Amino acid sequence: MRNSIYIKKKITLTNFAKKALRTLRLSTFLLTGTVLFAQQSVSLEKAIELAKSNNIDLKIANQEIEKQNVLKKAAFQPDAMQVQYQGGQFNSVDFDHNVSVQQFFPLGNSTKANRKWQEELAKLAEKRKALSEYEIEKAVTLAYYQYLYGVSIQKLNVELNGIYTKFLKNAELRFKTGESGNIEVISAKAKVKEIETQRVQLEYDLAIYQKQLQFFIQTNGDIIPDPNTALQFAFIDTQESSKAENLITAFYQQQISVYEKEAGTFKASRTPKVGLGYFTQTINTASLFQGFTAGLQIPLFGSVNKAKAKAAEIGISQSQLALDKNKLILKLQREELQNNFKKQQSNLAYYQNEGLQYADQIIATAQKSYENGDMSYWTYISFLNQAIDIKKQFAEATHSYNQSAIELQFPNIKNN
């Protein structure tokens, strides 16, 4: 297998939910014995809307935005007030008292720089939330069409059951009239039983797919896709920049803005602070004597803030490199996904334009010939298996097309 420029998904759900879904699959097997009541069918758009309103990760992201906005009020950062008491013989042999209060305030644009930095951090939290929404939208879409694929396989199972049930009746009739041996009846019964067993397994699969969709929507209600939804995903191909590229560009550009404001904040921290104070004291135990003080705090050793500002400037360069890297990854990933999409699209077109028609013609012709006695049992079974295989391949081709189309519309995003 050739190396890929990115890690391509081999399952139908996004990577961030893999571990959770393993646990979910186990619990689903324990629950599928219970019939699901009052299932609510929703469109894909409604499912995505529900996921965005219910998802706990997005609720956490909203609180992070709120937290960063609250921290804007902390932009003005004066030093803690200094309150000092002095008692003793500092004026004479008498025991005197002195109480002083002093407060230092930042000068220059330090407060303004802090506020701008905090504003950019709030915007960065919003960009992170947008990335999370993108991942959730992709995950819900994949799970939604995974369920529809399960429904299509169920329908095929019902169709096969009808075909082989009819074949069983014909085999029993031919056996009674002496036209064939008992082997045809036994074979037909075995096939009908096999299809019935598969039906039970498909019900388990569909229950798992339903729980996967419910996991991303994060609701206690039993949500299922609208049965009227077309099985084929409606892929929207645009020649403009992809949504993924816009999101990742906005994220890293905002990260650059954060580092720029952070550097400005540390540079502003190197300015002096002014202090104002008040004191009251006794002299020779006589009171009260009072006065005011004023002073400056001058950062003679500013290497710490200078180093932090330099580190923030390096962060700007790192974010730009990360942006360039992710743009390249997205470009190459999209090219690879487009090739796979075209392959799946071509494969599906064959079954839609020709394959299914051939399957239906084979089944109809073989059934008529077998009923009329113009075709042997073994020949009939051979043609029937060929037609059924075509129908199965059509279902698989549609599923593969949907997966490739969704992956192309929602390429993977990796941000640091």
VOSE-376830 format. One record per residue: residue in one letter; x, y, z of N, C-alpha, C in turn. Coordinates in steps of 0.001 Angstrom, whole numbers, plus 500000, padded with zeros to 6 digits. Layout:
// VOSE-376830
AXYZXYZXYZ ...
This chain:
// VOSE-376830
M500858498805500000500000500000500000500888501237500000 R500587502189499152501443503367499043501249504291500231 N502293505082500512502203506047501598501293507176501186 S500496507678502126499597508785501859500135510040502497 I499828511204501929500311512457502471499595512804503753 Y498539512114504036497814512333505290497234511012505727 I496803510946506951496238509712507486494794509624507042 K494498508712506183493154508602505616492289507727506491 K491062508119506729490169507358507586489790506050506919 K489766504979507691489360503668507211487998503277507752 I487409504103508589486070503829509077485209505012508746 T483933504949509088482988505957508641482771507087509628 L483575507140510690483370508177511684484675508903511915 T484628510135512390485819510935512611486667510366513715 N487981510670513621488936510033514523488725510404515977 F488222511633516237488169512029517631487154511244518437 A486278510413517779485270509647518526485539508155518519 K486692507714518009486957506277517869486850505539519196 K487549506047520214487578505327521483486197505281522111 A485475506390522002484139506415522594483209505443521890 L483380505290520584482485504416519830482744502945520118 R483978502590520503484235501197520876483394500813522080 T483354501697523052482510501448524224481048501457523833 L480695502374522927479311502481522485478837501226521776 R479688500630520957479314499408520253478986498283521231 L479806498152522288479573497098523261478238497293523964 S477961498524524384476704498777525083475513498597524162 T475699498881522869474596498740521927474170497296521787 F475132496366521757474790494953521656473955494496522848 L474174495133524000473415494767525185472017495364525173 L471832496409524347470556497111524354469656496764523182 T470194496110522170469410495900520959468281494907521149 G468262494210522265467132493318522527465872494089522850 T466006495362523191464850496196523507464404496931522260 V463119496920521982462587497586520807462633499091521021 L463063499820520008463135501266520108461780501884519792 F461264502665520736459968503276520557460129504773520284 A459117505311519654459018506761519440460283507331518811 Q460762506679517757461931507199517078461558508463516310 Q462444509441516354462210510703515670463082510767514423 S462447510895513263463204511007512017463463512477511717 V464696512786511370465083514172511112465893514244509824 S465895515405509223466734515642508046468185515797508487 L469091515747507529470503515922507844470747517308508436 E470119518321507872470297519683508376469829519797509824 K468691519162510127468170519201511494469084518429512440 A469616517305511978470524516518512815471769517322513171 I472313518042512193473493518871512449473146520006513412 E471971520585513221471525521661514114471394521166515558 L470808519983515723470656519402517057472022519107517686 A472934518590516866474269518266517377474988519516517863 K474869520590517124475554521822517507474954522444518764 S473659522229518985473025522786520181473208521886521402 N473373520577521174473470519630522294474898519251522654 N475813519358521711477154518817521912477852519471523100 I478354518651523995478984519145525217480289519880524907 D481041519391523922482295520058523568482039521494523111 L480946521688522359480620523045521909480145523912523075 K479460523295524033479054524049525220480284524499526006 I481279523631526072482546523995526728483225525126525959 A483169525035524617483773526081523784483073527420524006 N481755527395524150481011528631524422481425529238525758 Q481631528378526744482060528877528056483478529427528009 E484312528846527145485670529362526989485635530770526392 I484747530974525416484587532310524833484110533287525898 E483129532847526686482609533696527763483700534017528781 K484498533019529106485584533222530075486583534259529577 Q486962534146528288487932535100527745487358536510527699 N486064536622527438485432537951527443485392538537528851 V485161537694529843485168538161531229486559538668531611 L487592537984531109488965538361531458489377539708530859 K488573540243529953488860541587529437488851542613530570 K488025542337531590487920543263532718489188543264533561 A490048542290533331491291542201534092492444542897533379 A492120543685532349493188544336531589493954545340532451 F493226546058533324493884547003534238494403546227535430 Q495728546185535581496352545334536595497272546134537522 P496681546849538490497513547547539477498103546552540467 D499187546954541107499781546098542123498867546017543339 A499092545024544166498317544914545399498634546094546312 M497609546591546999497805547707547921498706547261549082 Q499672548117549429500594547831550521500154548585551779 V499844547863552830499473548439554116500524548006555140 Q501142548993555827502258548679556724502062549386558073 Y502357548683559104502335549260560460503743549184561041 Q504131550274561717505429550316562382505224550835563807 G505743550152564773505638550582566164506962550439566872 G507303551438567725508558551359568453509165552717568713 Q510422552714569106511122553953569462511891554480568247 F511138554878567224511815555362566016511871556886565961 N511212557596566911511291559051566984512009559518568258 S511777558785569341512348559131570645512295557888571522 V512521558117572816512445556976573715511008556523573922 D510067557347573456508652556968573585508279555934572519 F507271555163572828506788554117571890505744554744570970 D506150554943569716505253555579568734504704554564567745 H503723555070566955503047554208565969503066554884564602 N503140554037563555503099554552562175502319553567561310 V501313554113560610500531553307559667500610553968558301 S501002553176557288501120553733555926500403552831554918 V499888553485553874499201552800552779499803553290551473 Q500114552350550559500723552749549286500175551882548153 Q499915552501546991499364551804545825500124552241544582 F500594551253543792501282551538542533500366551229541353 F500414552087540320499575551940539133500464551876537894 P500062551073536890500858550997535653500752552286534848 L501830552660534204501856553841533339501851553402531865 G501780554367530988501878554087529561500665553325529035 N500894552501528003499799551771527340499684550330527816 S500158550043529017500133548676529529498708548132529597 T497789548940530136496386548491530243495769548291528872 K496036549197527970495501549093526617496036547842525908 A497320547565526105497934546383525482497325545101526037 N497096545080527363496469543903527980495065543670527431 R494313544742527281492948544622526787492925544087525355 K493807544595524522493867544121523133494260542645523076 W495196542260523908495620540853523959494443539964524357 Q493689540382525355492557539577525813491463539500524757 E491260540576524021490271540573522933490644539555521857 E491937539485521559492388538526520552492256537087521058 L492463536875522351492286535537522920490825535104522839 A489905536039523042488475535724522917488130535344521483 K488710536059520529488469535735519115489062534369518760 L490221534038519351490838532735519086489947531606519601 A489321531822520747488380530824521280487217530611520324 E486778531660519658485701531540518675486155530738517454 K487407530938517047487939530175515905488053528698516244 R488444528402517486488516527000517915487122526368517899 K486140527116518331484779526600518321484333526305516887 A484695527171515944484327526958514538484937525660514010 L486173525361514420486801524110514012486059522915514607 S485635523032515854484880521948516494483534521738515798 E482897522817515421481621522710514704481806521997513365 Y482902522280512709483215521633511432483357520125511620 E484108519721512651484299518294512917482980517612513266 I482142518288514031480847517712514411479949517569513184 E479948518566512325479136518500511103479561517320510238 K480863517110510142481362515979509356480970514654509999 A481160514553511307480851513310512010479375512950511891 V478503513936512048477059513690511941476699513249510524 T477296513885509527477002513537508134477426512099507834 L478608511714508288479082510344508085478166509339508771 A477794509619510017476930508706510763475534508639510144 Y475057509755509644473728509833509024473648508910507809 Y474655508999506945474640508178505730475070506746506004 Q475761506512507092476044505140507501474740504431507838 Y473853505124508517472550504548508862471732504276507590 L471739505235506665470998505040505415471541503848504629 Y472845503643504712473442502465504070472893501190504707 G472793501184506041472211500021506722470781499762506290 V470012500830506097468631500688505633468594500089504235 S469506500528503362469538500000501989469869498512501984 I470753498083502874471083496661502967469887495876503487 Q469144496456504408467928495807504902466914495617503779 K466736496655502969465791496561501853466215495471500876 L467507495371500631468008494328499742467738492955500342 N467882492837501646467601491571502318466133491179502152 V465241492165502270463803491902502080463535491444500652 E464184492099499704464005491732498293464500490307498045 L465644489968498604466182488624498430465276487586499074 N464714487925500216463803487007500893462589486704500018 G462095487762499349460960487563498454461309486673497266 I462498486880496717462932486090495561463079484613495937 Y463749484352497055463997482959497430462758482280498012 T461865483058498603460599482473499059459785481977497866 K459794482791496822459101482388495594459784481173494971 F461110481176495023461852480036494493461532478769495287 L461384478895496611461057477744497452459693477167497084 K458729478038496859457395477557496481457445476804495152 N458200477357494203458329476684492903459038475341493048 A460068475306493886460811474062494089459920472992494722 E459108473398495709458193472455496357457148471939495383 L456661472827494516455672472417493520456284471446492512 R457495471727492059458148470848491091458461469493491723 F458777469507493023459059468240493697457792467387493800 K456663468024494103455401467294494216454980466691492873 T455256467415491810454862466924490479455914465978489900 G457014465802490630458041464878490173458955465447489130 E458926466743488937459774467359487923461210467562488408 S461407467529489738462753467731490272462916466923491550 G464144466889492046464422466127493259464273466986494512 N464412466317495651464252467001496928465405467964497217 I466514467813496490467677468665496726467354470140496484 E466464470401495515466091471784495227465332472387496393 V464444471620497011463660472109498151464566472372499342 I465466471441499614466391471597500751467272472833500553 S467783472995499335468650474139499032467894475447499189 A466648475488498716465847476711498815465537477036500269 K465194476021501065464915476247502483466154476771503206 A467307476225502878468548476663503516468842478131503199 K468573478503501933468833479884501530467874480846502217 V466599480468502322465621481319503000466001481488504465 K466436480406505089466851480481506490468084481365506656 E468988481265505693470191482102505738469827483580505654 I468901483907504772468467485298504612467774485801505877 E466983484961506506466328485340507759467349485589508864 T468394484778508901469458484984509892470188486292509640 Q470434486592508370471076487843508017470222489041508420 R468895488878508321467986489953508698468174490334510166 V468322489340511025468537489609512448469862490352512662 Q470904489913511969472195490575512089472131492022511605 L471375492243510541471227493598510005470492494500510987 E469572493950511740468875494736512754469853495194513839 Y470787494315514217471822494702515175472698495815514586 D473095495651513322473931496669512678473216498018512656 L471937497993512303471189499245512206471050499899513580 A470894499101514618470831499651515971472150500320516349 I473256499714515924474574500315516185474707501637515442 Y474310501656514163474400502895513382473549503998514005 Q472380503616514534471498504601515164472159505193516410 K472806504356517200473463504839518408474682505702518067 Q475347505395516970476459506230516534475967507633516197 L474861507705515469474286509012515134473841509729516399 Q473197508999517290472727509585518547473904510075519395 F475029509378519317476213509774520082476679511169519685 F476705511460518402477176512763517948476145513857518186 I474863513492518077473824514482518358473717514720519862 Q474103513706520652474131513785522109472759514150522678 T471831513247522425470485513393522942470013512051523465 N469070512082524401468504510844524928467431510274524007 G466925511084523091465905510625522149466503509746521070 D465698508835520544466137507937519469465965508646518126 I467050509220517639467042509968516383467440509049515243 I466675509093514164467021508348512956466893509279511753 P467590508992510654467483509823509453466097509766508839 D465742510826508158464468510887507442464471509792506366 P463484508879506391463467507785505401463325508263503968 N462872509502503785462706510036502427464007510625501870 T465067510614502678466355511143502217466932510245501124 A467419510876500066468032510105498976469263509382499504 L469441508128499084470576507337499561471904507935499120 Q471920508576497958473161509151497444473377510545498037 F474549510778498591474876512060499208474950513152498143 A474327514294498441474305515414497496475590516217497647 F476594515828496898477900516473496995477872517830496299 I478429518839496969478510520187496404479973520482496111 D480304520567494844481689520820494445481839522283494060 T482710522997494751482959524410494460484411524586494057 Q484646525529493167485996525818492714486693526820493635 E485922527398494574486503528357495497487292527619496580 S487928528409497443488670527812498551487723526997499411 S488170525859499841487319524983500632487054525589501996 K485964525127502604485613525587503948486719525240504932 A487305524071504749488382523650505646489563524619505577 E489929525016504372491061525930504229490744527289504842 N489497527756504651489108529038505244489171528981506768 L488721527871507329488718527733508787490131527678509345 I490979526889508702492334526732509228493139528020509042 T492875528741507937493551530023507720493124531034508777 A491819531099509035491319532035510040491876531715511421 F492000530417511724492509530023513040493949530462513233 Y494816530162512267496233530487512440496494531989512318 Q495727532681511491495891534128511427495492534776512754 Q494458534218513384494063534726514688495114534397515748 Q495708533225515624496780532853516548497962533809516401 I498243534220515166499310535200514935498964536522515608 S497701536929515497497270538178516144497435538104517660 V497144536944518225497305536762519672498769536936520068 Y499677536312519311501101536431519629501597537875519466 E501072538568518453501471539965518252501063540819519450 K499823540627519919499342541410521066500043540970522352 E500384539699522435501105539212523614502481539856523687 A503167539926522551504479540572522521504364542036522924 G503319542700522429503109544103522787502852544284524273 T502146543319524875501865543386526310503145543281527135 F504013542354526772505264542202527524506188543408527331 K506161543988526142506963545198525918506443546354526758 A505104546457526851504510547529527651504772547335529136 S505020546098529547505265545810530960506607546345531435 R507450546783530501508770547299530881508731548773531268 T507549549396531196507426550808531577507304550923533094 P507719552072533673507653552245535133506215552279535638 K506062552130536964504781552265537632504873553391538649 V503814554157538774503777555263539714503033554820540964 G503518555268542122502888554894543380502504556103544196 L501345556043544817500867557087545713500585556465547060 G500918557223548149500723556662549475500291557698550495 Y499851557211551621499426558058552730499907557409554020 F500335558275554995500763557713556275500261558600557409 T500141557995558542499808558700559772500631558102560894 Q501106558969561839501967558459562889501910559362564121 T502466558848565169502604559630566407504070560002566585 I504291561144567219505647561594567552505652561944569037 N506546561263569772506569561399571240505185561129571811 T504540560143571224503185559678571601502110560724571340 A502502561851570742501491562848570377500958562543568996 S499648562702568797499046562394567504498053563481567115 L497661563533565902498148562630564841498945563473563859 F500014562920563328500787563556562270500594562708561001 Q500408563336559848500116562602558620500818563237557433 G500837562491556336501482562998555130501247562074553934 F501815562433552813501637561683551562502992561303550997 T502984560232550213504214559786549554503932559569548070 A504937559626547266504852559335545829506159558678545408 G506050557770544466507259557081544046507104556397542695 L508166555850542212508183555132540938508785553740541138 Q508226552779540407508845551457540312509479551362538936 I510779551317538883511497551299537609512074549905537388 P511653549218536315512173547855536043513598547914535497 L514548547931536409515948547987535982516362546696535273 F515788545593535705516130544299535108514930543823534274 G514846544271533046513700543950532186513925542770531270 S514919541961531577515247540847530680514138539796530631 V513387539661531739512323538653531768511238538990530756 N510700540216530836509658540615529887510188540712528456 K511456541086528334512054541144526995512112539753526376 A512490538760527204512560537377526714511173536853526356 K510165537201527177508797536767526889508272537392525600 A508609538646525376508206539304524128508868538637522926 K510146538275523077510861537594521995510244536224521727 A509855535525522791509228534205522624507906534330521879 A507145535386522186505877535606521487506108535882520001 E507162536612519685507493536883518280507877535596517551 I508560534698518262508870533387517669507578532619517413 G506611532753518345505310532109518166504620532577516896 I504796533833516533504225534357515291504787533597514094 S506113533432514095506765532708513005506309531253512952 Q506165530628514122505713529234514171504291529087513611 S503414530003513971502032529945513484501969530118511972 Q502808530998511433502828531190509989503312529932509275 L504344529293509842504840528045509256503773526946509335 A503071526882510476502010525883510634500887526123509638 L500570527391509390499540527721508410499969527274507018 D501195527570506636501704527161505323501684525635505184 K502081524948506252502095523485506233500691522919506045 N499744523436506812498377522911506732497714523233505395 K498040524368504819497516524679503488498028523678502455 L499311523338502564499885522364501639499239520985501846 I499078520595503096498456519298503396497043519242502843 L496283520318503051494909520354502548494869520282501023 K495819520969500379495859520965498914496126519548498387 L497157518896498931497494517547498483496402516544498869 Q495831516739500054494763515855500501493556515965499568 R493220517195499192492071517404498317492301516752496948 E493521516843496440493824516224495147493646514706495228 E494104514123496336493964512679496507492498512282496662 L491768513078497440490341512801497650489547512957496349 Q489928513913495534489243514108494254489426512899493343 N490629512350493324490872511160492505490032509983492981 N489974509795494292489165508708494838487682508939494570 F487254510197494694485847510526494444485456510220492999 K486319510607492059486023510350490643485962508851490365 K486825508089491029486803506635490859485480506060491358 Q485064506468492558483813505968493122482605506463492312 Q482688507676491809481611508238491004481430507443489713 S482540507079489089482486506293487858481918504903488126 N482340504319489227481860502982489579480355502989489849 L479883503990490581478456504088490886477641504332489625 A478176505147488714477443505457487476477171504198486666 Y478111503244486678477885501998485947476665501260486481 Y476600501113487804475479500373488387474161501116488203 Q474205502447488254472981503213488075472486503158486632 N473399503219485684473018503282484268472840501913483617 E473574500911484107473509499609483456473356498439484426 G474184498413485450474255497248486325472921496811486913 L472161497747487492470884497389488107469891496861487078 Q469888497460485892468987496980484840469313495546484456 Y470626495243484366471034493878484064470565492912485150 A470716493322486406470319492453487519468829492154487475 D468017493179487262466567492981487219466166492087486031 Q466825492296484887466520491482483706466914490027483936 I468062489826484583468522488456484845467542487735485761 I467102488412486837466181487789487788464849487460487117 A464304488448486388463000488236485743463066487102484721 T464102487098483880464230486075482837464478484698483441 A465364484644484458465683483355485074464470482765485782 Q463697483595486483462514483101487188461479482545486200 K461279483268485126460289482823484126460734481510483478 S462015481430483127462527480214482478462472479034483434 Y462797479256484709462769478172485681461341477691485924 E460397478613486016458999478244486234458436477457485052 N458892477823483856458414477130482662459149475825482401 G460171475554483222460927474322483040461963474399481948 D462267475611481490463250475779480415464677475929480943 M464818475932482250466144476149482844466325475185484013 S467513474615484082467802473697485179467963474455486494 Y467862473693487572467988474285488913469346474962489092 W470403474260488698471742474791488923472010476029488065 T471495476043486868471646477227486014470879478401486592 Y469680478118487090468853479165487691469557479788488896 I470104478938489763470810479424490944472011480273490554 S472712479842489503473888480574489052473515481982488595 F472440482092487790471997483412487320471478484260488477 L470769483633489394470213484353490526471330484940491395 N472349484159491657473480484636492451474204485783491759 Q474295485702490427474938486773489673474173488086489822 A472839488005489709472009489213489823472063489784491242 I472018488910492222472058489360493615473398490027493922 D474454489459493387475778490034493605475864491442493021 I475232491663491870475216492997491254474502493985492175 K473369493578492748472624494457493648473433494777494904 K474136493778495412474976494016496590476097495000496249 Q476690494811495075477774495701494664477269497127494460 F476022497272494023475446498615493875475327499297495237 A474853498560496236474737499128497587476110499534498114 E477104498672497893478456498988498343479040500168497579 A478743500239496283479253501342495463478656502674495917 T477373502655496258476727503877496748477332504304498076 H477567503327498929478157503634500241479574504190500073 S480365503579499218481732504055498987481727505455498374 Y480780505691497466480655507021496861480345508057497939 N479378507745498813478996508686499867480182509008500774 Q480929507969501148482068508188502028483113509081501356 S483395508823500095484402509626499386483914511061499183 A482613511224498912482059512565498707482088513379499997 I481740512744501107481748513440502402483171513790502804 E484108512868502578485509513144502892486039514308502046 L485606514381500779486054515451499905485454516783500329 Q484204516767500762483548517991501207484039518429502589 F484473517446503401484982517744504742486364517122504935 P487400517632504264488737517054504460489203517234505898 N490126516367506299490609516412507680491329517720507971 I491096518213509181491789519413509655492592519033510887 K493845519437510899494674519227512086495253520573512489 N494887520989513690495433522247514218496094522004515559 N497116522799515842497850522630517098497267523549518168 
